[in-house]
Amino acid sequence: SGPTYAGITDGSATGRIVNDDTTVRLGLRQGSERRVWVTVLTGPARPGAPVKVFRVLRSGYQQMLSTQLDSRGRISVLLPSHYRSGQGVTMYARVSLPNGRYASQRVHITIS
């Protein structure tokens, strides 16, 4: 059979339009005493939004940080955990907004 064509006669709807194009970026870098600096920022900036950072483990996820983004929509924190030299650490961040939760990509760092 050939292609079928259809038309929409009523394209109206009701509801609230939200900007759901929020991106969450996570940066990891080694800090003093084999600890990890975590930087989280959102685009566009979401000041005051709750943010959680999780470590990815074989057994699941471990919450490493729970705080709020600053007035510029970012945070930068030295986490208290110490890691072994050569140890790999993978984390991701999740920001909660009224229209949903947004997660960063997983980021990996190897401690030197």
Phi, psi and omega per residue, in radians:
S1 nan 2.748 -3.088
G2 -1.492 3.121 -3.140
P3 -1.155 2.653 3.103
T4 -1.955 2.371 -3.140
Y5 -2.000 2.467 3.136
A6 -2.364 2.711 3.090
G7 -2.173 2.618 3.079
I8 -1.762 2.149 -3.095
T9 -1.572 -0.447 -3.128
D10 -2.379 1.872 -3.121
G11 -1.757 0.414 -3.107
S12 -1.594 2.738 3.105
A13 -2.713 2.893 3.049
T14 -2.098 2.640 3.134
G15 2.593 -3.079 -3.119
R16 -1.880 2.268 3.076
I17 -1.530 2.231 -3.139
V18 -2.118 2.658 3.077
N19 -1.501 1.744 -3.110
D20 -1.829 0.477 3.115
D21 -1.638 0.350 -3.117
T22 -1.127 2.337 3.042
T23 -2.011 2.554 3.107
V24 -2.081 2.173 3.118
R25 -2.006 2.371 -3.138
L26 -2.088 2.320 3.043
G27 -2.145 2.410 3.078
L28 -2.155 2.409 2.989
R29 -2.586 2.689 -3.092
Q30 -1.285 2.356 3.086
G31 -1.873 -2.923 -3.135
S32 -1.171 2.665 3.061
E33 0.961 0.663 3.097
R34 0.984 0.708 3.013
R35 -1.817 3.068 -3.062
V36 -2.133 2.237 2.973
W37 -1.466 2.277 3.110
V38 -1.983 2.245 3.039
T39 -2.148 2.228 3.115
V40 -2.194 2.343 3.024
L41 -2.512 2.717 -3.126
T42 -2.063 2.678 3.038
G43 -2.301 2.102 -0.129
P44 -1.157 2.903 -3.121
A45 -1.043 2.392 3.107
R46 -2.178 1.254 -3.092
P47 -0.970 2.398 3.074
G48 1.392 -0.064 -3.116
A49 -1.203 2.443 3.071
P50 -1.151 2.397 3.112
V51 -2.342 2.448 3.058
K52 -2.211 2.497 3.075
V53 -2.052 2.290 -3.106
F54 -2.083 2.476 2.978
R55 -1.611 2.375 -3.139
V56 -1.590 2.123 3.131
L57 -2.098 2.861 3.058
R58 -1.026 -0.607 -3.070
S59 -1.518 -0.056 -3.125
G60 2.485 -2.391 -3.068
Y61 -2.218 2.509 3.085
Q62 -2.103 2.126 3.116
Q63 -1.249 2.199 -3.097
M64 -1.833 -0.417 -3.057
L65 -2.738 2.449 3.015
S66 -2.429 2.024 -3.076
T67 -2.724 -2.892 3.090
Q68 -2.152 2.591 3.076
L69 -1.178 2.578 -3.125
D70 -1.335 -3.015 -3.069
S71 -1.133 -0.263 3.087
R72 -1.744 0.073 3.138
G73 1.330 0.638 -3.125
R74 -2.624 2.901 2.987
I75 -2.518 2.724 3.008
S76 -2.535 2.027 -2.992
V77 -2.396 2.413 2.985
L78 -1.568 1.986 -3.119
L79 -1.259 2.616 -3.058
P80 -1.358 -0.330 -3.067
S81 -1.183 2.466 3.075
H82 -1.826 2.476 -3.120
Y83 -2.115 2.803 3.107
R84 -1.388 2.643 3.032
S85 -1.071 2.312 -3.113
G86 1.551 -0.153 -3.121
Q87 -1.314 2.373 3.058
G88 -1.588 2.420 3.141
V89 -2.270 2.202 3.103
T90 -2.077 2.327 -3.124
M91 -2.437 2.847 2.957
Y92 -2.531 2.777 -3.129
A93 -2.033 2.607 3.101
R94 -2.326 2.217 3.123
V95 -1.924 2.325 3.136
S96 -1.808 2.217 3.108
L97 -2.187 2.878 -3.134
P98 -0.991 -0.512 -3.113
N99 -1.739 0.237 3.042
G100 2.465 3.133 3.103
R101 -1.816 2.470 -3.117
Y102 -2.224 2.278 -3.079
A103 -2.001 2.623 3.048
S104 -1.431 3.014 2.930
Q105 -1.238 2.747 3.015
R106 -1.274 2.413 -3.139
V107 -2.155 2.402 -3.086
H108 -2.052 2.470 3.041
I109 -2.387 2.491 3.028
T110 -1.884 2.203 -3.083
I111 -1.338 2.307 -3.137
S112 -1.753 nan nan
